[in-house]
Amino acid sequence: MAERRKFKKRFCKYCELKIDIIDYKDLGVLKYSLSERFKIMPRRLTGNCKRHQELVTIAIKRARQTALIPYIVDRKNVVENPFENVR
Amino acid sequence: MTCYETLFVVKPTLTEEEIAAQITKVKDVLAKEGAELVGTHDMGMRKLAYTVDKHARGYYTVLFYKAAGATIEELERNIKNNEDIIKFLTVKYSKNKEIAQFDKLVANANKKVAPEAKAAEVTEVPDVTEAPEA
């Protein structure tokens, strides 16, 4: 059982940082809720609270629309260094 | 008057002056519609996460402004007709918390401009002092 659980349940990172509203241009903040393939991570794995999860999904979708974050990453659409601009 | 924020991406194939001209073009539309431009955030040339119209890069600019709702229609119509702008997104800030965030973003955008101006002043000052010595 211990091996099957890949992710540890954690606290909400956004609550800890005391972020009221998540800006879609701030990729460093969005990074916490993205998988390595740029999927939105579920709340049960990241430990985000419900309010922040809802804010973060909207922000991520906006960032995708403006080509700040890729929609999909697969073998055909490899992003060499997706977080090049982040830091 | 509501707070809005518009992000748009200009084609990377244009020269610097042409890009600047495109940005002023959008600002002119806002000025014409009677919108109050509060701040601009120049994100510069960035790599796009996916190709847009076969472009791999783009020049990002964010405008913060206060305007009436009808302005957005006119602005987006202008941007849509402009072939040199490949992406745009308008976000409305209406709730109290969102407006607080808006003010913060505007302050940040203005802050980023200010240090450069200050740096320019600092570099200018030594030149003046050096000149009499020489």
Backbone of each chain as ProteinMPNN parsed JSONL, in Angstrom:
{"seq_chain_A": "MAERRKFKKRFCKYCELKIDIIDYKDLGVLKYSLSERFKIMPRRLTGNCKRHQELVTIAIKRARQTALIPYIVDRKNVVENPFENVR", "coords_chain_A": {"N_chain_A": [[0.829, -1.212, 0.0], [1.907, 1.217, 0.76], [3.697, 1.697, -1.235], [2.1, 2.08, -3.413], [1.009, 4.558, -3.251], [1.876, 7.343, -4.789], [2.11, 10.09, -4.494], [2.424, 12.371, -1.852], [-0.014, 13.474, 0.42], [-0.518, 16.889, 0.663], [-0.28, 20.229, 2.083], [-2.069, 23.211, 1.076], [-0.371, 25.024, -1.276], [-0.802, 27.555, -2.191], [-2.324, 28.77, -0.267], [-0.479, 28.914, 1.711], [1.376, 30.665, 0.638], [-0.167, 32.829, 0.668], [-1.732, 33.853, -1.489], [-4.087, 35.752, -3.071], [-5.43, 36.085, -5.517], [-4.883, 34.383, -8.52], [-2.585, 35.07, -10.976], [-2.59, 34.736, -14.46], [-0.309, 35.177, -15.913], [1.808, 34.708, -14.317], [3.9, 32.387, -14.333], [5.506, 30.909, -12.683], [4.057, 30.475, -10.396], [1.932, 28.984, -11.332], [3.154, 26.66, -11.95], [3.227, 24.851, -9.819], [0.894, 23.4, -9.968], [0.977, 21.922, -12.256], [1.523, 19.03, -14.256], [4.351, 17.118, -15.465], [3.818, 16.868, -18.072], [2.325, 19.003, -18.61], [-0.315, 18.86, -17.804], [-3.233, 19.634, -15.887], [-2.882, 19.205, -12.511], [-4.63, 16.989, -10.33], [-6.56, 17.807, -7.391], [-6.345, 15.999, -5.341], [-3.794, 15.075, -5.499], [-2.054, 17.274, -5.419], [-2.823, 18.634, -3.181], [-4.006, 21.068, -3.033], [-6.291, 23.619, -1.906], [-9.868, 23.875, -2.31], [-10.772, 26.346, -3.267], [-8.455, 27.587, -4.285], [-7.725, 25.731, -6.197], [-9.731, 25.985, -8.074], [-9.271, 28.603, -8.92], [-6.75, 28.293, -9.996], [-7.107, 26.54, -12.126], [-8.535, 28.122, -13.922], [-6.644, 30.094, -14.413], [-4.592, 28.591, -15.592], [-5.817, 27.712, -17.917], [-6.166, 30.122, -19.203], [-3.52, 30.866, -19.575], [-2.782, 28.908, -21.357], [-4.288, 29.605, -23.59], [-3.006, 31.927, -24.397], [-0.623, 31.026, -25.311], [1.402, 30.732, -23.443], [1.789, 28.482, -22.028], [1.995, 25.096, -23.067], [-0.701, 23.266, -24.682], [-0.734, 20.482, -25.044], [1.752, 17.986, -24.515], [3.531, 15.8, -26.305], [4.988, 13.035, -28.145], [5.066, 14.084, -30.635], [4.821, 16.81, -30.329], [7.171, 18.088, -28.95], [8.315, 19.983, -26.292], [11.144, 21.78, -25.929], [12.412, 23.214, -23.817], [10.333, 23.957, -21.653], [9.983, 25.616, -19.428], [11.622, 27.716, -19.83], [11.233, 30.443, -19.891], [10.359, 30.866, -17.383], [11.262, 31.674, -14.047]], "CA_chain_A": [[0.0, 0.0, 0.0], [2.748, 2.411, 0.881], [4.351, 1.932, -2.517], [1.129, 2.48, -4.427], [0.718, 5.989, -3.142], [3.048, 8.021, -5.336], [2.195, 11.483, -4.029], [2.023, 12.556, -0.46], [-1.022, 14.529, 0.592], [0.158, 18.05, 1.22], [-1.056, 21.443, 2.356], [-2.249, 24.053, -0.112], [0.776, 25.921, -1.407], [-1.245, 28.93, -2.439], [-2.743, 29.307, 1.02], [0.727, 29.207, 2.472], [1.965, 31.867, 0.06], [-1.185, 33.877, 0.854], [-2.084, 34.435, -2.773], [-5.534, 35.944, -3.125], [-5.894, 35.826, -6.869], [-3.754, 33.85, -9.269], [-2.411, 35.738, -12.258], [-2.239, 33.727, -15.468], [1.0, 35.461, -16.483], [2.816, 34.318, -13.348], [4.03, 30.952, -14.588], [6.173, 30.275, -11.549], [3.033, 30.064, -9.441], [1.115, 27.939, -11.965], [3.991, 25.477, -12.059], [2.927, 23.895, -8.742], [-0.279, 22.587, -10.27], [1.098, 21.314, -13.57], [2.337, 17.828, -14.315], [5.475, 17.331, -16.377], [3.247, 16.963, -19.417], [1.495, 20.206, -18.614], [-1.709, 18.637, -17.465], [-3.583, 20.212, -14.592], [-2.835, 18.136, -11.514], [-5.824, 16.954, -9.489], [-6.432, 18.32, -6.04], [-5.973, 14.933, -4.408], [-2.349, 14.86, -5.565], [-1.287, 18.463, -5.053], [-3.206, 19.106, -1.859], [-4.556, 22.425, -3.102], [-7.641, 23.749, -1.383], [-10.824, 23.937, -3.424], [-10.826, 27.697, -3.816], [-7.285, 27.854, -5.111], [-7.729, 24.836, -7.352], [-10.614, 26.59, -9.077], [-8.583, 29.775, -9.475], [-5.578, 27.878, -10.755], [-7.54, 25.965, -13.405], [-8.861, 29.229, -14.828], [-5.386, 30.748, -14.785], [-3.849, 27.711, -16.496], [-6.49, 27.719, -19.211], [-5.859, 31.406, -19.832], [-2.118, 30.824, -19.999], [-2.732, 28.07, -22.551], [-4.828, 30.375, -24.714], [-2.063, 32.928, -24.848], [0.614, 30.346, -25.71], [2.442, 30.784, -22.411], [1.923, 27.092, -21.6], [1.442, 24.259, -24.128], [-1.911, 22.487, -24.402], [-0.327, 19.089, -24.875], [3.141, 17.649, -24.781], [3.669, 14.373, -26.616], [6.207, 12.798, -28.917], [5.053, 14.927, -31.837], [4.98, 18.205, -29.931], [8.074, 18.123, -27.802], [8.773, 21.314, -25.908], [12.523, 21.529, -25.508], [12.611, 23.7, -22.447], [9.094, 24.706, -21.482], [10.049, 26.629, -18.373], [12.766, 28.592, -20.133], [10.876, 31.818, -19.55], [10.024, 30.924, -15.961], [12.383, 31.707, -13.12]], "C_chain_A": [[0.862, 1.26, 0.0], [3.398, 2.731, -0.462], [3.374, 2.487, -3.562], [0.849, 3.982, -4.394], [1.946, 6.792, -3.556], [3.247, 9.405, -4.723], [1.731, 11.558, -2.585], [0.989, 13.664, -0.387], [-0.366, 15.718, 1.291], [-0.822, 19.181, 1.49], [-1.19, 22.233, 1.051], [-1.137, 25.083, -0.19], [0.355, 27.369, -1.558], [-1.733, 29.586, -1.155], [-1.512, 29.73, 1.805], [1.399, 30.48, 1.971], [1.051, 33.075, 0.208], [-1.479, 34.626, -0.447], [-3.604, 34.537, -2.836], [-6.084, 35.567, -4.481], [-4.699, 35.421, -7.706], [-3.717, 34.477, -10.651], [-1.948, 34.717, -13.291], [-0.869, 33.965, -16.081], [2.14, 35.0, -15.58], [3.035, 32.81, -13.411], [4.686, 30.216, -13.433], [5.18, 29.749, -10.53], [2.196, 28.914, -10.017], [1.84, 26.594, -11.965], [3.638, 24.408, -11.017], [1.811, 22.935, -9.128], [-0.221, 21.942, -11.65], [1.939, 20.046, -13.488], [3.472, 18.08, -15.309], [5.009, 17.375, -17.835], [2.267, 18.12, -19.529], [0.011, 19.94, -18.478], [-1.961, 19.306, -16.118], [-3.646, 19.077, -13.582], [-4.102, 18.158, -10.667], [-5.51, 17.377, -8.063], [-5.947, 17.249, -5.061], [-4.47, 14.668, -4.43], [-1.552, 16.085, -5.114], [-1.605, 18.949, -3.649], [-3.717, 20.525, -1.859], [-5.934, 22.452, -2.457], [-8.578, 24.022, -2.555], [-10.814, 25.305, -4.102], [-9.649, 27.96, -4.764], [-7.219, 26.953, -6.33], [-8.59, 25.428, -8.469], [-9.951, 27.793, -9.73], [-7.465, 29.348, -10.417], [-5.994, 27.273, -12.097], [-7.869, 27.072, -14.397], [-7.575, 29.873, -15.332], [-4.617, 29.905, -15.796], [-4.478, 27.73, -17.877], [-6.24, 29.028, -19.945], [-4.429, 31.416, -20.36], [-1.973, 29.974, -21.253], [-3.218, 28.837, -23.768], [-3.815, 31.349, -25.269], [-0.683, 32.345, -25.161], [1.742, 30.53, -24.704], [2.777, 29.37, -21.947], [1.37, 26.229, -22.732], [0.153, 23.55, -23.703], [-1.533, 21.039, -24.131], [1.166, 18.966, -25.137], [3.168, 16.162, -25.07], [4.878, 14.204, -27.524], [6.262, 13.664, -30.171], [5.328, 16.387, -31.496], [5.884, 18.281, -28.704], [8.476, 19.566, -27.533], [10.157, 21.129, -25.316], [12.763, 21.95, -24.064], [11.429, 24.583, -22.077], [9.19, 25.798, -20.435], [11.239, 27.566, -18.569], [12.496, 30.021, -19.67], [10.614, 31.988, -18.06], [11.309, 30.981, -15.158], [12.313, 32.94, -12.283]], "O_chain_A": [[0.56, 2.237, -0.685], [3.623, 3.897, -0.787], [3.751, 3.243, -4.457], [0.494, 4.582, -5.408], [2.914, 6.916, -2.807], [4.37, 9.839, -4.466], [0.778, 10.897, -2.173], [1.116, 14.682, -1.068], [0.249, 15.584, 2.349], [-2.009, 19.102, 1.174], [-0.512, 21.953, 0.063], [-0.975, 25.911, 0.707], [1.049, 28.286, -1.12], [-1.583, 30.793, -0.966], [-1.505, 30.763, 2.474], [1.922, 31.272, 2.754], [1.443, 34.204, -0.088], [-1.475, 35.856, -0.495], [-4.314, 33.544, -2.677], [-7.065, 34.832, -4.592], [-3.633, 36.031, -7.623], [-4.692, 34.423, -11.4], [-1.034, 33.933, -13.038], [-0.311, 33.063, -16.705], [3.289, 34.91, -16.012], [2.437, 32.052, -12.648], [4.443, 29.026, -13.232], [5.409, 28.727, -9.884], [1.803, 27.996, -9.297], [1.214, 25.534, -11.977], [3.735, 23.211, -11.29], [1.783, 21.792, -8.671], [-1.237, 21.471, -12.162], [2.929, 19.985, -12.759], [3.535, 19.145, -15.923], [5.723, 17.859, -18.713], [1.47, 18.178, -20.466], [-0.818, 20.702, -18.976], [-1.045, 19.516, -15.322], [-4.375, 18.104, -13.775], [-4.596, 19.231, -10.322], [-4.37, 17.316, -7.6], [-5.243, 17.538, -4.093], [-3.929, 14.098, -3.482], [-0.495, 15.948, -4.497], [-0.78, 19.591, -3.0], [-3.852, 21.133, -0.797], [-6.655, 21.453, -2.456], [-8.135, 24.359, -3.653], [-10.844, 25.415, -5.328], [-9.814, 28.475, -5.87], [-6.717, 27.356, -7.379], [-8.23, 25.379, -9.646], [-10.051, 27.986, -10.942], [-7.253, 29.94, -11.475], [-5.308, 27.47, -13.1], [-7.525, 26.976, -15.575], [-7.434, 30.16, -16.52], [-4.052, 30.441, -16.75], [-3.776, 27.76, -18.887], [-6.115, 29.043, -21.17], [-4.163, 31.914, -21.454], [-1.145, 30.269, -22.115], [-2.636, 28.736, -24.848], [-3.766, 31.577, -26.478], [0.301, 33.078, -25.265], [2.915, 30.487, -25.075], [3.9, 29.091, -21.528], [0.353, 26.598, -23.319], [-0.056, 23.27, -22.523], [-1.947, 20.445, -23.135], [1.753, 19.748, -25.885], [2.866, 15.349, -24.196], [5.695, 15.116, -27.66], [7.335, 13.947, -30.704], [5.973, 17.108, -32.257], [5.428, 18.504, -27.583], [8.92, 20.279, -28.433], [10.332, 20.416, -24.328], [13.235, 21.181, -23.226], [11.506, 25.807, -22.174], [8.52, 26.823, -20.562], [11.783, 28.126, -17.616], [13.371, 30.709, -19.145], [10.641, 33.101, -17.535], [12.323, 30.403, -15.548], [13.174, 33.158, -11.431]]}, "seq_chain_B": "MTCYETLFVVKPTLTEEEIAAQITKVKDVLAKEGAELVGTHDMGMRKLAYTVDKHARGYYTVLFYKAAGATIEELERNIKNNEDIIKFLTVKYSKNKEIAQFDKLVANANKKVAPEAKAAEVTEVPDVTEAPEA", "coords_chain_B": {"N_chain_B": [[-16.977, 52.702, -15.289], [-14.802, 50.074, -15.828], [-12.224, 47.826, -14.758], [-9.825, 46.588, -16.942], [-7.718, 44.226, -18.619], [-5.532, 43.719, -21.228], [-3.852, 41.363, -23.125], [-1.598, 40.997, -25.755], [-0.068, 39.493, -28.655], [2.497, 40.214, -30.818], [3.558, 39.657, -34.16], [6.705, 37.992, -34.728], [8.27, 38.513, -36.911], [8.419, 41.127, -37.648], [10.186, 44.304, -37.659], [11.835, 46.119, -34.949], [10.832, 48.747, -34.789], [8.481, 48.516, -36.192], [7.06, 46.788, -34.559], [6.775, 48.398, -32.311], [5.187, 50.324, -33.467], [2.856, 48.873, -33.916], [2.031, 48.446, -31.295], [1.525, 51.047, -30.425], [-0.554, 51.578, -32.078], [-2.64, 49.977, -31.075], [-2.889, 51.223, -28.618], [-3.742, 53.701, -29.452], [-6.304, 53.157, -30.353], [-7.549, 52.622, -27.936], [-7.306, 55.127, -26.729], [-8.848, 56.648, -28.398], [-11.342, 55.616, -27.889], [-11.837, 56.603, -25.467], [-10.721, 55.418, -23.209], [-8.968, 54.898, -20.126], [-5.657, 54.594, -19.858], [-3.787, 52.768, -17.653], [-1.466, 51.365, -17.069], [1.415, 49.773, -18.595], [2.791, 46.652, -19.425], [5.635, 45.387, -20.585], [6.448, 42.461, -21.921], [8.233, 41.519, -23.698], [10.18, 39.785, -26.298], [9.257, 36.462, -26.623], [9.427, 32.893, -26.398], [6.941, 30.967, -27.948], [4.587, 28.63, -26.596], [3.487, 26.826, -28.277], [3.335, 26.513, -31.867], [2.06, 29.332, -33.547], [0.288, 30.239, -36.276], [2.507, 29.325, -37.696], [4.57, 30.612, -36.395], [7.234, 30.656, -34.116], [7.967, 32.279, -32.099], [7.101, 35.298, -30.272], [6.06, 38.72, -29.667], [5.286, 39.918, -26.614], [2.852, 41.972, -25.076], [1.281, 43.714, -22.416], [-1.568, 45.518, -21.579], [-2.951, 47.662, -19.195], [-6.027, 48.992, -18.321], [-8.757, 51.327, -17.751], [-12.058, 51.229, -18.668], [-15.181, 51.679, -20.48], [-17.655, 49.123, -21.077], [-18.323, 48.839, -23.806], [-16.09, 49.542, -25.149], [-14.408, 47.367, -25.327], [-15.428, 45.716, -27.289], [-14.981, 47.188, -29.62], [-12.193, 47.41, -29.514], [-11.373, 44.723, -29.655], [-12.347, 44.074, -32.124], [-10.733, 45.632, -33.751], [-8.251, 44.465, -33.195], [-8.626, 41.899, -34.119], [-8.878, 42.312, -36.851], [-6.356, 43.067, -37.456], [-3.592, 41.793, -38.928], [-1.07, 41.444, -38.006], [-1.092, 40.901, -35.377], [-1.064, 38.077, -33.48], [-2.153, 36.746, -31.324], [-4.478, 37.34, -28.669], [-5.841, 38.393, -25.503], [-8.372, 39.338, -23.326], [-8.984, 40.356, -20.052], [-11.281, 40.773, -17.429], [-11.522, 42.721, -14.51], [-13.478, 42.677, -11.842], [-14.514, 42.045, -9.268], [-14.01, 42.904, -5.763], [-11.633, 41.856, -4.657], [-10.318, 41.183, -6.939], [-9.931, 43.658, -8.094], [-8.176, 44.762, -6.296], [-6.004, 43.142, -6.816], [-5.576, 43.921, -9.414], [-4.726, 46.575, -9.073], [-2.347, 46.019, -7.836], [-0.941, 44.7, -9.837], [-0.743, 46.727, -11.707], [0.821, 48.527, -10.286], [3.139, 47.001, -10.125], [3.787, 46.822, -12.828], [4.329, 49.467, -13.394], [6.423, 49.846, -11.706], [8.453, 48.351, -12.801], [9.16, 49.859, -14.951], [10.085, 52.163, -13.802], [12.66, 51.623, -12.356], [14.421, 51.392, -14.51], [14.427, 53.923, -15.597], [15.48, 55.265, -13.446], [17.991, 54.057, -13.345], [19.048, 54.995, -15.671], [19.286, 57.656, -15.034], [21.203, 57.517, -13.003], [23.447, 56.616, -14.387], [23.809, 58.756, -15.952], [24.509, 60.808, -14.246], [27.257, 60.397, -13.189], [28.665, 60.953, -15.527], [28.36, 63.643, -15.857], [29.75, 64.611, -13.66], [32.253, 63.72, -14.208], [32.975, 65.063, -16.449], [33.683, 67.861, -15.857], [36.061, 67.428, -14.44], [37.805, 66.383, -16.325]], "CA_chain_B": [[-15.643, 52.301, -15.775], [-14.359, 48.792, -15.288], [-10.805, 47.563, -14.979], [-9.556, 45.528, -17.896], [-6.323, 43.969, -18.945], [-5.454, 43.03, -22.52], [-2.536, 40.874, -23.523], [-1.565, 40.635, -27.17], [1.217, 39.006, -29.153], [2.784, 40.732, -32.157], [4.397, 38.771, -34.987], [8.143, 38.2, -34.492], [8.997, 38.815, -38.149], [8.508, 42.578, -37.834], [11.33, 44.973, -37.024], [11.501, 46.71, -33.647], [9.993, 49.944, -34.963], [7.16, 48.071, -36.622], [6.397, 46.25, -33.368], [6.391, 49.565, -31.504], [4.077, 50.964, -34.171], [1.648, 48.064, -33.663], [1.603, 48.666, -29.913], [0.918, 52.381, -30.348], [-1.819, 51.466, -32.812], [-3.639, 49.468, -30.125], [-3.081, 52.27, -27.608], [-4.521, 54.767, -30.092], [-7.707, 52.724, -30.347], [-8.021, 52.825, -26.562], [-7.399, 56.571, -26.482], [-9.968, 57.131, -29.204], [-12.583, 55.165, -27.26], [-11.966, 57.274, -24.177], [-10.285, 54.564, -22.11], [-7.865, 55.464, -19.357], [-4.557, 53.624, -19.795], [-3.179, 52.907, -16.328], [-0.102, 50.86, -17.08], [1.784, 48.805, -19.629], [3.821, 45.702, -19.019], [6.268, 44.877, -21.789], [7.078, 41.174, -21.593], [9.309, 41.324, -24.656], [10.119, 38.637, -27.206], [9.22, 35.211, -25.879], [9.136, 31.686, -27.153], [5.57, 30.504, -27.761], [4.545, 27.242, -26.142], [3.181, 26.048, -29.48], [3.423, 27.419, -33.003], [0.847, 30.045, -33.916], [0.495, 30.664, -37.663], [3.883, 28.936, -38.021], [5.563, 31.409, -35.693], [7.672, 29.997, -32.892], [8.165, 33.286, -31.066], [6.175, 36.421, -30.372], [6.364, 39.854, -28.801], [4.151, 40.048, -25.687], [2.617, 43.253, -24.392], [0.068, 43.733, -21.607], [-2.061, 46.863, -21.303], [-3.938, 47.77, -18.121], [-6.785, 50.23, -18.546], [-10.118, 51.435, -17.24], [-12.866, 51.624, -19.81], [-16.563, 51.21, -20.509], [-17.74, 47.795, -21.686], [-18.422, 48.884, -25.269], [-14.741, 49.726, -25.683], [-13.776, 46.075, -25.564], [-15.908, 45.232, -28.582], [-14.271, 47.937, -30.659], [-10.772, 47.058, -29.432], [-11.152, 43.353, -30.132], [-12.604, 44.088, -33.561], [-9.518, 46.165, -34.359], [-7.153, 43.496, -33.056], [-8.936, 40.759, -34.993], [-8.617, 42.7, -38.237], [-4.926, 43.296, -37.613], [-2.95, 40.501, -39.199], [0.243, 41.388, -37.352], [-1.285, 40.437, -34.003], [-1.424, 36.673, -33.649], [-2.914, 36.253, -30.155], [-4.842, 38.36, -27.681], [-6.742, 37.948, -24.443], [-8.812, 40.426, -22.453], [-9.477, 39.878, -18.767], [-11.996, 41.813, -16.702], [-11.354, 42.684, -13.06], [-14.683, 43.339, -11.349], [-14.718, 41.867, -7.831], [-13.138, 43.723, -4.929], [-10.314, 41.239, -4.533], [-9.691, 41.245, -8.257], [-9.497, 45.035, -8.311], [-6.969, 44.91, -5.481], [-4.952, 42.476, -7.578], [-5.355, 44.772, -10.589], [-3.893, 47.693, -8.639], [-1.019, 45.489, -7.552], [-0.312, 44.426, -11.13], [-0.422, 48.029, -12.309], [1.961, 49.049, -9.531], [4.295, 46.211, -10.551], [4.121, 47.186, -14.208], [4.94, 50.789, -13.367], [7.682, 49.74, -10.978], [9.463, 47.809, -13.698], [9.598, 50.942, -15.827], [10.776, 53.16, -12.992], [14.081, 51.377, -12.102], [15.207, 51.657, -15.723], [14.566, 55.371, -15.686], [16.42, 55.626, -12.386], [19.313, 53.583, -13.753], [19.514, 55.923, -16.698], [19.696, 58.873, -14.332], [22.431, 57.223, -12.266], [24.547, 56.56, -15.34], [24.04, 60.094, -16.505], [25.105, 61.682, -13.231], [28.714, 60.338, -13.182], [29.183, 61.586, -16.739], [28.384, 65.088, -15.628], [30.822, 64.915, -12.706], [33.539, 63.419, -14.831], [33.261, 66.047, -17.497], [34.472, 69.011, -15.394], [37.401, 66.986, -14.028], [38.607, 66.242, -17.529]], "C_chain_B": [[-15.2, 51.018, -15.064], [-12.875, 48.611, -15.608], [-10.648, 46.407, -15.958], [-8.057, 45.383, -18.105], [-6.315, 43.241, -20.278], [-4.019, 42.637, -22.796], [-2.597, 40.59, -25.013], [-0.146, 40.312, -27.621], [1.394, 39.497, -30.584], [3.728, 39.759, -32.852], [5.89, 39.035, -34.768], [8.896, 38.633, -35.744], [9.176, 40.312, -38.382], [9.767, 43.135, -37.183], [10.859, 45.643, -35.736], [10.566, 47.895, -33.782], [8.581, 49.546, -35.347], [6.361, 47.517, -35.452], [5.908, 47.4, -32.504], [5.199, 50.271, -32.132], [2.772, 50.214, -33.927], [1.102, 48.328, -32.267], [0.938, 50.032, -29.782], [-0.435, 52.388, -31.051], [-2.939, 51.024, -31.87], [-3.946, 50.532, -29.08], [-3.94, 53.396, -28.172], [-6.007, 54.431, -30.088], [-8.311, 52.968, -28.979], [-8.249, 54.309, -26.291], [-8.616, 57.148, -27.19], [-11.298, 56.793, -28.527], [-12.786, 55.779, -25.876], [-11.608, 56.402, -23.001], [-9.084, 55.204, -21.413], [-6.793, 54.394, -19.191], [-3.801, 53.813, -18.482], [-1.729, 52.432, -16.338], [0.145, 49.922, -18.241], [2.893, 47.912, -19.099], [4.383, 45.073, -20.291], [6.988, 43.577, -21.451], [8.185, 40.832, -22.582], [9.12, 40.103, -25.537], [10.225, 37.348, -26.4], [9.009, 34.06, -26.844], [7.681, 31.296, -26.901], [5.595, 29.035, -27.374], [4.183, 26.301, -27.286], [3.172, 27.022, -30.647], [2.056, 28.031, -33.296], [1.089, 30.629, -35.296], [1.946, 30.436, -38.086], [4.956, 29.835, -37.409], [5.932, 30.707, -34.397], [7.847, 30.983, -31.753], [7.17, 34.428, -31.243], [6.539, 37.51, -29.395], [5.142, 40.15, -27.935], [4.071, 41.456, -25.098], [1.316, 43.14, -23.607], [-0.304, 45.185, -21.345], [-3.085, 46.783, -20.179], [-4.703, 49.066, -18.329], [-8.161, 50.158, -17.901], [-10.975, 51.95, -18.386], [-14.296, 51.156, -19.644], [-16.617, 49.912, -21.308], [-17.722, 47.801, -23.205], [-17.052, 49.025, -25.925], [-14.127, 48.402, -26.124], [-14.15, 45.532, -26.942], [-15.093, 45.865, -29.711], [-12.795, 47.54, -30.701], [-10.521, 45.678, -30.028], [-11.411, 43.259, -31.63], [-11.35, 44.567, -34.289], [-8.382, 45.154, -34.337], [-7.368, 42.319, -34.006], [-8.598, 41.079, -36.436], [-7.131, 42.881, -38.511], [-4.204, 41.963, -37.777], [-1.597, 40.369, -38.512], [0.144, 40.963, -35.894], [-1.82, 39.014, -34.063], [-2.23, 36.123, -32.488], [-3.314, 37.433, -29.298], [-5.805, 37.779, -26.67], [-7.085, 39.141, -23.558], [-9.394, 39.828, -21.185], [-10.109, 41.044, -18.029], [-11.744, 41.624, -15.212], [-12.541, 43.419, -12.452], [-14.868, 43.21, -9.841], [-13.692, 42.673, -7.044], [-11.723, 43.182, -4.863], [-9.567, 41.351, -5.845], [-9.17, 42.648, -8.53], [-8.228, 45.32, -7.51], [-5.774, 44.319, -6.217], [-4.558, 43.319, -8.786], [-4.428, 45.927, -10.23], [-2.46, 47.248, -8.399], [-0.244, 45.268, -8.85], [0.118, 45.728, -11.798], [0.804, 48.618, -11.631], [3.242, 48.336, -9.956], [4.761, 46.64, -11.927], [4.819, 48.54, -14.228], [6.302, 50.764, -12.685], [8.803, 49.291, -11.904], [9.998, 48.885, -14.629], [10.486, 51.902, -15.041], [12.267, 52.868, -12.774], [14.956, 51.671, -13.319], [15.468, 53.144, -15.861], [15.579, 55.857, -14.653], [17.843, 55.26, -12.777], [19.902, 54.522, -14.787], [20.023, 57.204, -16.045], [21.05, 58.673, -13.658], [23.615, 57.214, -13.22], [24.862, 57.938, -15.898], [24.819, 60.97, -15.52], [26.64, 61.599, -13.211], [29.328, 61.029, -14.387], [29.354, 63.091, -16.525], [29.555, 65.449, -14.711], [32.201, 64.703, -13.327], [33.963, 64.522, -15.807], [34.083, 67.251, -16.987], [35.896, 68.637, -15.017], [38.334, 66.921, -15.226], [38.889, 67.624, -18.121]], "O_chain_B": [[-15.235, 50.927, -13.837], [-12.35, 49.157, -16.579], [-11.281, 45.363, -15.8], [-7.262, 46.276, -17.814], [-7.02, 42.246, -20.442], [-3.099, 43.452, -22.715], [-3.566, 39.995, -25.484], [0.835, 40.789, -27.051], [0.56, 39.237, -31.451], [4.576, 39.127, -32.222], [6.295, 40.191, -34.636], [10.042, 39.074, -35.652], [9.987, 40.721, -39.214], [10.34, 42.526, -36.279], [9.662, 45.728, -35.461], [9.625, 48.048, -33.004], [7.607, 50.149, -34.896], [5.154, 47.734, -35.349], [4.776, 47.389, -32.022], [4.312, 50.756, -31.431], [1.717, 50.824, -33.753], [-0.108, 48.423, -32.063], [-0.086, 50.167, -29.112], [-1.346, 53.119, -30.661], [-4.028, 51.6, -31.857], [-5.1, 50.73, -28.699], [-4.764, 53.974, -27.464], [-6.855, 55.293, -29.855], [-9.436, 53.456, -28.862], [-9.256, 54.697, -25.698], [-9.317, 58.011, -26.661], [-12.251, 57.569, -28.58], [-13.78, 55.508, -25.203], [-12.124, 56.605, -21.902], [-8.304, 55.939, -22.017], [-6.989, 53.412, -18.475], [-3.243, 54.88, -18.226], [-0.869, 53.028, -15.691], [-0.788, 49.349, -18.804], [3.81, 48.367, -18.415], [3.694, 44.324, -20.984], [8.016, 43.588, -20.774], [8.992, 39.939, -22.321], [8.065, 39.468, -25.537], [11.148, 37.164, -25.606], [8.487, 34.228, -27.946], [7.235, 31.297, -25.754], [6.493, 28.289, -27.765], [4.532, 25.121, -27.263], [3.019, 28.227, -30.447], [1.036, 27.342, -33.293], [2.003, 31.434, -35.472], [2.536, 31.276, -38.764], [6.106, 29.826, -37.846], [5.065, 30.223, -33.67], [7.875, 30.595, -30.586], [6.479, 34.503, -32.259], [7.239, 37.268, -28.412], [4.1, 40.575, -28.435], [5.072, 42.041, -24.684], [0.354, 42.536, -24.082], [0.538, 45.986, -20.94], [-3.981, 45.939, -20.206], [-4.098, 50.126, -18.494], [-8.658, 49.085, -17.557], [-10.664, 52.971, -19.0], [-14.594, 50.336, -18.776], [-15.731, 49.635, -22.116], [-17.179, 46.89, -23.829], [-16.867, 48.679, -27.092], [-13.433, 48.318, -27.137], [-13.321, 44.971, -27.658], [-14.595, 45.189, -30.612], [-12.219, 47.357, -31.774], [-9.585, 45.483, -30.803], [-10.778, 42.466, -32.327], [-10.95, 43.996, -35.303], [-7.648, 44.998, -35.313], [-6.425, 41.812, -34.614], [-8.092, 40.225, -37.165], [-6.698, 42.852, -39.663], [-4.21, 41.12, -36.88], [-1.043, 39.271, -38.452], [1.157, 40.695, -35.247], [-2.888, 38.765, -34.621], [-2.929, 35.124, -32.65], [-2.58, 38.417, -29.205], [-6.497, 36.798, -26.942], [-6.199, 39.862, -23.098], [-10.203, 38.901, -21.239], [-9.567, 42.149, -17.998], [-11.753, 40.499, -14.713], [-12.616, 44.645, -12.531], [-15.327, 44.152, -9.193], [-12.654, 43.072, -7.571], [-10.747, 43.922, -4.99], [-8.358, 41.582, -5.876], [-8.104, 42.818, -9.122], [-7.327, 46.02, -7.974], [-4.688, 44.899, -6.246], [-3.382, 43.424, -9.137], [-3.48, 46.233, -10.954], [-1.501, 47.959, -8.698], [0.938, 45.597, -8.953], [1.2, 45.818, -12.378], [1.707, 49.138, -12.287], [4.288, 48.961, -10.127], [5.955, 46.804, -12.175], [5.777, 48.745, -14.974], [7.205, 51.532, -13.019], [9.936, 49.766, -11.819], [11.154, 48.831, -15.048], [11.499, 52.388, -15.543], [13.086, 53.763, -12.981], [16.087, 52.138, -13.183], [16.573, 53.573, -16.193], [16.41, 56.723, -14.925], [18.778, 56.034, -12.574], [21.099, 54.807, -14.78], [21.047, 57.76, -16.443], [21.927, 59.534, -13.726], [24.675, 57.748, -12.895], [25.997, 58.248, -16.261], [25.672, 61.764, -15.914], [27.287, 62.646, -13.215], [30.397, 61.629, -14.279], [30.334, 63.706, -16.947], [30.258, 66.436, -14.932], [33.166, 65.401, -13.017], [35.142, 64.847, -15.949], [35.074, 67.623, -17.616], [36.829, 69.41, -15.236], [39.49, 67.341, -15.161], [39.556, 67.73, -19.149]]}, "name": "protein", "num_of_chains": 2, "seq": "MAERRKFKKRFCKYCELKIDIIDYKDLGVLKYSLSERFKIMPRRLTGNCKRHQELVTIAIKRARQTALIPYIVDRKNVVENPFENVRMTCYETLFVVKPTLTEEEIAAQITKVKDVLAKEGAELVGTHDMGMRKLAYTVDKHARGYYTVLFYKAAGATIEELERNIKNNEDIIKFLTVKYSKNKEIAQFDKLVANANKKVAPEAKAAEVTEVPDVTEAPEA"}
